[in-house]
Amino acid sequence: MMSTKILLTGAFGIVGSAIREHLADRPEYEFTCLSLSERDDSTAVAGDVTDYADIRGAFEGQDVVIDLALPPGLSSENREVGWSDAYLANLKGTTNVIGATVDADVDMYIYGSSNHVVGGYELSNAPEIYSIENYIMIDHTHPVNPDSM
């Protein structure tokens, strides 16, 4: 059986780590983990998503790209980055990952978004949102309602 080759950006973040923890040992998946810095991990390759040339080679031969990357300098702990800079870095990183996916003729691209895209619904519907009787389903049909960056 051939394994599916998966390039995972943001592989060492919270969600990426969970994916690796639960799926990396399964023989049907072969992971390449794109990381901003060098890692002591045989599956890791270093690359900055805001630099297309830096990441392009990692996409060759992949079947799937799972994009969870957060550009350098952006994190929930770093509140010093302004909205405009964060937006531009995120846009550039995502554009580069999609571009490299297309240019390498990868069959599938999966984008992982933040729960903060719809976090405003939790704020605007509290405390009722926490009651079983007032169940609210927030899904892809709802307009974005960000609570932070």
Disulfide bonds with the S-S distance in Angstrom:
none
